[in-house]
Amino acid sequence: MREHVAAVLGHGSPDRIDAERGLLDLGFDSLTAVEFRNRLNAVTGLRLPTTVVFDHPTPAALARHLLDELAVTASPTGSAGPADPLEAIEHLEELLRRHSAGTAARDAAEAAEITQRLQSVLRGWHDVSAALGEPAAHDLDSATDDELFEALDKELGPS
């Protein structure tokens, strides 16, 4: 992302581009915004609106938006979302891999929020699976010795 910002603004290197600084503050105007949008359309294959720079005002915010849009268009169903939960999990795994592999430094608060939300989803799923009669997965770190032996006996049979 920073490479494209630098190219549109005529900078020789993306090193001078702060991913959290506003694009308007970096020097974007209406003409460079359109040029930047056209460049992103060509690179991503998306059809972004002309207001994308104003809707997502920092390179980091725009990168997150593009990742979300690319995840949606990568859906084999072509729909706005995955066809089933397993497909959604695959898309989420890919999105998180791409997000964590980005060149911009990741915000610790954002990482903590992602972790908290994933844990919340998992807790909710445990409630659903318990209601369906599925055994809930046990947290091995908090299980007692007797609980661990009981789980092993169920899995492997008594010795």
Stockholm file with secondary structure:
# STOCKHOLM 1.0

chainA/1-159         MREHVAAVLGHGSPDRIDAERGLLDLGFDSLTAVEFRNRLNAVTGLRLPTTVVFDHPTPAALARHLLDELAVTASPTGSAGPADPLEAIEHLEELLRRHSAGTAARDAAEAAEITQRLQSVLRGWHDVSAALGEPAAHDLDSATDDELFEALDKELGPS
#=GR chainA/1-159 SS CHHHHHHHHTCSCGGGCCTTSCHHHHTCCHHHHHHHHHHHHHHHCCCCCTTHHHHSCSHHHHHHHHHHHHHHHTCTTCSSSCSSHHHHHHHHHHHHHHHHTSSSCCCHHHHHHHHHHHHHHHHHHHHHHHHTTCCCCCCTTTCCHHHHHHHHHHHHCCC
#=GC SS_cons         CHHHHHHHHTCSCGGGCCTTSCHHHHTCCHHHHHHHHHHHHHHHCCCCCTTHHHHSCSHHHHHHHHHHHHHHHTCTTCSSSCSSHHHHHHHHHHHHHHHHTSSSCCCHHHHHHHHHHHHHHHHHHHHHHHHTTCCCCCCTTTCCHHHHHHHHHHHHCCC
//
